[in-house]
Amino acid sequence: MGLIKKLPYYSEKIPGGAIVTTSLESVLHFAQAKSLWYLLFGTACCAIELMCTGASRYDFDRLGMIFRASPRQSDLIIAAGTITKKMAPRLRKLYDQMAEPRYVIAMGGCTIKGGPFYYDSYAVEKGIDHIVPVDIYIPGCPPRPESLMEGCLHLSEKIRRQKLSDWQEK
Ligand code: SF4
């Protein structure tokens, strides 16, 4: 209330005066949707596009997307690149170390379905969705930074629409 009283422009614009009502659920979802901290899981060429998205030209940070090096501080894993069978248990372990609610983006053909290694490789996982639950798939070889950003905005929207009861262990 005190803050709104100091902002006459906003108090005039709010119907019914200077009181804003909302639900705790909406505030929680809004906060998380607008500050998704991601764990970078870049294993191959798609990771170059992910790094490029975080650099100054595309400026991922303006969406509230901040890179963290620890799964304990991350809301989201962006898996970008070829996932080998040796790497798969590490991916699952990092996912398990993240706090709920947690999300996964599969970036690029390799993470989605094995990419160019689908037919001939004995060492590459043919899709990460049987290792961790995937929320957003971003196809491409590699996807452009614009595609990654659009995928993140879709995830943001998905988080804003979900209910607290959806926060169950996956
Ligand atoms: S999808 Fe293409 S660009 Fe991405 S890691 Fe696989 S081969 Fe590389």
Residues whose N, C-alpha, C, O or C-beta is under 5 A from the ligand:
A	BS01	SF4	A44 C45 C46 G81 T82 G108 G109 C110 G115 G140 C141 P142
